[in-house]
């Protein structure tokens, strides 16, 4: 079994990547082969509206025709048994890299028939890990949960079936808050949450990866 994780954040050793690695540790503990891909290392853009993936009878029908660093990644995903996507939330949405990745990943399978059906025959569990600086109450008060459901989770469900989500809130942004202007935050509370809550979030990520392999 192969589990692939995609890091949509710029940092390779901080919140999002730590959680993705924990998810892969969970999958590996059940015997899965795992791989972590960092989008910020890749050279690609979002959908360019060439519509080659929609051209009937063409060899690119149902496949993104753009030949860049996403092409081999899409090929790996087609061979995978589970997919876990992670991104920090910037100004209320996933990073531009993750958004561009999702455009390309999902649009290639969408059919412009009356049912807006999908060509993807891959039914596999997909995990979403969102990390954000805002407090947990923002998920409902600002509508993050519903917004991400409509924009990201529902399209993924249509293509792959099962989608599970982990929201990690009020994250620790820096190693040393004294180096930055951070009067907007209670830095002691931030540190305490890092020490007490983040390990629980890591366990949830581990359990997600484990469950995807065992289910």
C-alpha positions in Angstrom: 0.0 0.0 0.0 1.2 3.5 -0.9 0.3 6.7 1.0 1.3 10.1 -0.5 1.3 13.3 1.5 1.5 16.7 -0.2 2.8 19.7 1.8 1.3 22.9 0.5 3.2 25.1 3.0 6.6 26.7 2.5 8.3 25.3 5.6 9.7 21.8 5.7 10.1 21.5 9.5 7.2 23.4 11.0 3.5 22.9 11.8 2.1 21.5 8.5 5.1 19.4 7.6 5.3 18.0 11.1 1.7 16.9 11.1 2.0 15.4 7.6 5.1 13.4 8.7 3.1 12.2 11.7 0.3 11.0 9.4 2.9 9.2 7.3 4.4 7.7 10.5 1.0 6.3 11.3 0.6 4.8 7.8 4.1 3.4 7.9 3.4 1.8 11.3 0.8 -0.4 9.6 3.2 -1.4 6.8 2.5 1.3 4.1 5.0 2.7 1.8 5.0 6.5 2.2 6.2 9.6 0.4 6.1 13.3 1.3 6.1 15.9 -1.5 6.8 19.6 -0.9 5.0 21.8 -3.4 7.3 24.7 -2.8 10.1 22.6 -4.3 8.1 22.2 -7.5 8.0 24.3 -10.6 4.4 24.6 -11.7 1.4 27.0 -12.2 -2.3 26.6 -11.8 -4.7 25.6 -14.6 -3.9 27.5 -17.8 -7.3 26.8 -19.4 -5.9 24.9 -22.4 -8.8 22.4 -22.1 -6.6 19.6 -23.5 -8.0 17.4 -20.8 -11.5 18.0 -22.2 -10.8 17.4 -25.9 -12.6 14.3 -27.1 -10.6 11.6 -28.7 -7.2 13.1 -27.7 -4.5 11.3 -25.8 -4.8 13.9 -23.1 -8.5 13.4 -22.5 -9.0 13.2 -18.8 -5.3 14.0 -18.1 -3.6 17.3 -17.5 -1.5 18.0 -20.5 0.8 20.5 -19.0 4.3 19.0 -18.8 5.8 20.4 -15.6 6.7 19.1 -12.1 3.1 18.2 -11.3 2.9 15.6 -14.1 5.0 12.9 -12.3 3.2 13.8 -9.0 -0.2 13.1 -10.6 1.1 9.8 -11.9 2.1 8.9 -8.4 -1.3 9.8 -7.0 -3.0 7.6 -9.6 -1.0 4.7 -8.2 -1.5 5.6 -4.6 -3.9 4.0 -2.1 -4.4 7.1 0.1 -3.6 10.8 -0.2 -3.1 13.4 2.6 -3.0 17.1 1.8 -1.7 19.7 4.2 -1.6 23.5 4.0 -1.4 26.5 6.3 -4.2 28.9 6.0 -3.3 32.4 4.7 -6.0 35.1 4.7 -8.7 32.5 5.0 -7.6 30.0 2.4 -5.0 27.4 1.6 -1.7 28.6 0.1 -1.5 29.6 -3.6 0.6 26.5 -4.3 -2.0 24.2 -2.8 -4.8 26.0 -4.6 -3.0 25.7 -8.0 -2.3 22.0 -7.3 -5.9 21.3 -6.6 -7.0 23.1 -9.7 -4.8 20.9 -11.8 -5.5 17.7 -9.9 -9.3 18.0 -10.0 -10.1 19.8 -13.2 -8.6 17.1 -15.4 -11.3 14.6 -14.3 -14.3 16.9 -14.6 -16.6 16.3 -17.5 -18.9 19.0 -18.9 -21.9 16.7 -19.3 -25.3 17.4 -17.8 -24.3 15.6 -14.6 -20.8 17.2 -14.3 -19.5 13.7 -13.9 -16.0 12.6 -13.1 -13.6 10.4 -15.1 -11.5 9.4 -12.0 -12.1 5.8 -11.0 -9.8 6.2 -8.0 -11.7 5.7 -4.8 -9.4 6.2 -1.9 -9.3 8.0 1.4 -8.1 11.6 1.3 -7.0 13.5 4.4 -6.9 17.3 4.7 -4.8 18.9 7.4 -5.2 22.6 7.8 -3.0 24.7 10.1 -3.8 28.2 11.2 -2.9 30.9 13.6 -6.5 31.9 14.4 -8.3 30.5 17.5 -10.5 27.5 17.3 -13.8 29.5 17.5 -13.0 31.0 14.1 -13.8 27.7 12.5 -17.5 28.4 13.1 -17.7 32.1 13.8 -15.9 33.1 10.6 -17.2 30.2 8.6 -14.0 28.5 7.8 -15.5 25.0 8.1 -18.2 25.7 5.7 -16.0 27.6 3.3 -13.4 24.8 3.1 -16.2 22.2 2.8 -17.6 23.9 -0.3 -14.3 24.9 -1.9 -12.1 21.9 -1.2 -13.7 19.0 0.5 -16.7 18.5 -1.6 -14.8 18.5 -4.9 -12.4 16.0 -3.5 -15.3 13.8 -2.3 -16.7 13.8 -5.8 -13.4 12.5 -7.2 -12.2 10.2 -4.5 -15.0 9.4 -2.1 -14.0 9.5 1.5 -12.5 12.8 2.9 -11.4 13.4 6.5 -10.3 16.7 7.9 -8.1 17.8 10.7 -8.1 21.5 11.8 -5.1 22.6 13.8 -5.7 26.1 15.3 -3.9 28.7 17.3 -0.5 27.4 16.0 2.9 28.4 17.2 4.5 30.5 14.4 8.0 31.2 15.5 10.8 29.5 17.6 11.3 32.8 19.5 8.4 35.3 19.7 10.7 37.9 21.2 12.3 38.5 17.8 9.1 39.8 16.3 6.3 42.3 17.0 3.7 40.0 18.5 1.7 42.2 20.9 -1.4 40.9 19.2 -0.9 37.5 20.9 -0.7 36.1 24.4 2.7 34.5 23.8 2.6 32.6 27.1 -0.7 31.1 26.1 0.7 30.3 22.7 3.7 28.5 24.2 1.4 26.5 26.6 -0.8 25.4 23.7 2.2 24.3 21.7 3.3 22.2 24.6 -0.1 20.8 25.6 -2.4 20.8 22.5 -0.1 20.4 19.5 1.1 16.9 20.7 -2.6 15.8 20.7 -2.9 17.2 17.1 0.1 15.2 16.1 -1.5 12.1 17.5 -4.7 12.8 15.5 -2.6 13.1 12.4 -0.8 9.8 13.2 -4.2 8.1 13.8 -5.5 9.5 10.4 -2.6 7.8 8.6 -3.0 4.6 10.5 -6.7 4.5 9.9 -6.3 5.0 6.2 -4.1 1.9 5.9 -6.1 -0.3 8.3 -9.6 0.6 7.0 
